[in-house]
Amino acid sequence: MHRIEGYVIVSADGMIADANGVMPDSIRNPADQHFFQAGLDETAVVVHGRHSHEGGPRTARRKRLVVTRQIATTAPDPAHPNSLLWNPTGATLEEAIEQLGAGDGAVAIIGGTEVFSMFLPRYDTFYLSRAANAKIPGGRPVFHEVGPTATPEDVLMRHGLKPGPRRDLDAAAEVSLVTWER
Ligand SMILES: NC(=O)c1ccc[n+]([C@@H]2O[C@H](COP(=O)([O-])OP(=O)(O)OC[C@H]3O[C@@H](n4cnc5c(N)ncnc54)[C@H](OP(=O)(O)O)[C@@H]3O)[C@@H](O)[C@H]2O)c1
């Protein structure tokens, strides 16, 4: 079994994007990007929905599963040789990783809402960054369960994860990181 690790940056109110599915600049931060990209470099596979590609110069060399309902099980991604399209209702994560030809190592889950939520029972580690001075009213939450009565922390705790200490990634911008472990 592979280790499963989640990576996200959320606003103060637990959102990853605005109501139109666009990630605003208010939650983008260079120190967080550096942490995120360096983490992905250490993982065997990156997993995300069709709109959550991480971008950046090293993306093409990373093995990835792109979650989609447009195919029944798995299918090659003609435009990207290191990618496999994957429908989780038709093939398990392990089957998809095997077909992708990825080696041992951690699997990085990088969004969006539905993909983050789907892996809640399985995270070994969840890297929760927060831009404390940004709010996205009416935005898209990191997990479906996040709302007026539940924070991302409540949801992680509910699913059996425990927080480590808070660490500043960029104190001036009020961006911090808490690593949650099962
Ligand atoms: N702040 C952050 O750290 C962070 C992290 C991730 C994303 N984001 C932002 O959030 C926005 C995108 O969010 P999103 O929720 O729309 O995007 P998403 O999960 O990347 O893409 C949604 C698409 O993924 C596929 N999908 C998702 N769940 C699936 C499932 N269970 N089974 C099969 N296919 C599934 C579907 O593709 P098909 O239509 O092909 O079937 C769906 O249309 C973007 O702006 C992104 O930049 C921010």
The ligand as an SDF file (V2000), in Angstrom:
LIG
                    3D

 48 52  0  0  0  0  0  0  0  0999 V2000
   -6.1400   26.0850   -2.7900 N   0  0  0  0  0  0  0  0  0  0  0  0
   -5.6760   24.9180   -3.1620 C   0  0  0  0  0  0  0  0  0  0  0  0
   -4.7090   24.3750   -2.5780 O   0  0  0  0  0  0  0  0  0  0  0  0
   -6.3330   24.2060   -4.3140 C   0  0  0  0  0  0  0  0  0  0  0  0
   -6.1570   22.8360   -4.4630 C   0  0  0  0  0  0  0  0  0  0  0  0
   -6.7920   22.1990   -5.5140 C   0  0  0  0  0  0  0  0  0  0  0  0
   -7.5900   22.9390   -6.3940 C   0  0  0  0  0  0  0  0  0  0  0  0
   -7.7050   24.2560   -6.2100 N   0  0  0  0  0  0  0  0  0  0  0  0
   -8.5390   25.0580   -7.1150 C   0  0  0  0  0  0  0  0  0  0  0  0
   -9.8690   24.5830   -7.0670 O   0  0  0  0  0  0  0  0  0  0  0  0
  -10.4270   24.7380   -8.3800 C   0  0  0  0  0  0  0  0  0  0  0  0
  -10.9000   23.4120   -8.9780 C   0  0  0  0  0  0  0  0  0  0  0  0
  -11.7220   22.7680   -8.1620 O   0  0  0  0  0  0  0  0  0  0  0  0
  -12.7520   21.6650   -8.7220 P   0  0  0  0  0  0  0  0  0  0  0  0
  -13.3260   21.0640   -7.4870 O   0  0  0  0  0  0  0  0  0  0  0  0
  -13.6120   22.2150   -9.7760 O   0  0  0  0  0  0  0  0  0  0  0  0
  -11.7720   20.7490   -9.5280 O   0  0  0  0  0  0  0  0  0  0  0  0
  -11.1970   19.3580   -9.7840 P   0  0  0  0  0  0  0  0  0  0  0  0
  -11.5170   18.3290   -8.7520 O   0  0  0  0  0  0  0  0  0  0  0  0
   -9.7910   19.5590  -10.1390 O   0  0  0  0  0  0  0  0  0  0  0  0
  -11.9540   19.0060  -11.1190 O   0  0  0  0  0  0  0  0  0  0  0  0
  -13.2790   18.5910  -11.1340 C   0  0  0  0  0  0  0  0  0  0  0  0
  -13.3460   17.5200  -12.1960 C   0  0  0  0  0  0  0  0  0  0  0  0
  -12.5830   16.3910  -11.7580 O   0  0  0  0  0  0  0  0  0  0  0  0
  -13.2700   15.2060  -12.0770 C   0  0  0  0  0  0  0  0  0  0  0  0
  -13.6800   14.5530  -10.8320 N   0  0  0  0  0  0  0  0  0  0  0  0
  -13.7080   15.1080   -9.5850 C   0  0  0  0  0  0  0  0  0  0  0  0
  -14.1170   14.1770   -8.7040 N   0  0  0  0  0  0  0  0  0  0  0  0
  -14.3330   13.0310   -9.3900 C   0  0  0  0  0  0  0  0  0  0  0  0
  -14.7650   11.7180   -9.0260 C   0  0  0  0  0  0  0  0  0  0  0  0
  -15.0640   11.3880   -7.7520 N   0  0  0  0  0  0  0  0  0  0  0  0
  -14.8780   10.7820   -9.9890 N   0  0  0  0  0  0  0  0  0  0  0  0
  -14.5490   11.0800  -11.2690 C   0  0  0  0  0  0  0  0  0  0  0  0
  -14.1610   12.3070  -11.6820 N   0  0  0  0  0  0  0  0  0  0  0  0
  -14.0620   13.2650  -10.7450 C   0  0  0  0  0  0  0  0  0  0  0  0
  -14.4400   15.6060  -12.9270 C   0  0  0  0  0  0  0  0  0  0  0  0
  -13.8980   15.6420  -14.2350 O   0  0  0  0  0  0  0  0  0  0  0  0
  -14.7200   15.3340  -15.5700 P   0  0  0  0  0  0  0  0  0  0  0  0
  -15.5780   16.5400  -15.7700 O   0  0  0  0  0  0  0  0  0  0  0  0
  -13.6550   15.1450  -16.5720 O   0  0  0  0  0  0  0  0  0  0  0  0
  -15.5280   14.0770  -15.3180 O   0  0  0  0  0  0  0  0  0  0  0  0
  -14.7470   17.0030  -12.4300 C   0  0  0  0  0  0  0  0  0  0  0  0
  -15.3900   17.7920  -13.4090 O   0  0  0  0  0  0  0  0  0  0  0  0
   -9.3370   25.2680   -9.2660 C   0  0  0  0  0  0  0  0  0  0  0  0
   -9.3930   26.6710   -9.2930 O   0  0  0  0  0  0  0  0  0  0  0  0
   -8.0920   24.8760   -8.5460 C   0  0  0  0  0  0  0  0  0  0  0  0
   -7.0100   25.7220   -8.8630 O   0  0  0  0  0  0  0  0  0  0  0  0
   -7.1120   24.9170   -5.1870 C   0  0  0  0  0  0  0  0  0  0  0  0
  1  2  1  0
  2  3  2  0
  2  4  1  0
  4  5  1  0
  4 48  2  0
  5  6  2  0
  6  7  1  0
  7  8  2  0
  8  9  1  0
  8 48  1  0
  9 10  1  0
  9 46  1  0
 10 11  1  0
 11 12  1  0
 11 44  1  0
 12 13  1  0
 13 14  1  0
 14 15  2  0
 14 16  1  0
 14 17  1  0
 17 18  1  0
 18 19  2  0
 18 20  1  0
 18 21  1  0
 21 22  1  0
 22 23  1  0
 23 24  1  0
 23 42  1  0
 24 25  1  0
 25 26  1  0
 25 36  1  0
 26 27  1  0
 26 35  1  0
 27 28  2  0
 28 29  1  0
 29 30  1  0
 29 35  2  0
 30 31  1  0
 30 32  2  0
 32 33  1  0
 33 34  2  0
 34 35  1  0
 36 37  1  0
 36 42  1  0
 37 38  1  0
 38 39  2  0
 38 40  1  0
 38 41  1  0
 42 43  1  0
 44 45  1  0
 44 46  1  0
 46 47  1  0
M  CHG  2   8   1  16  -1
M  END
$$$$
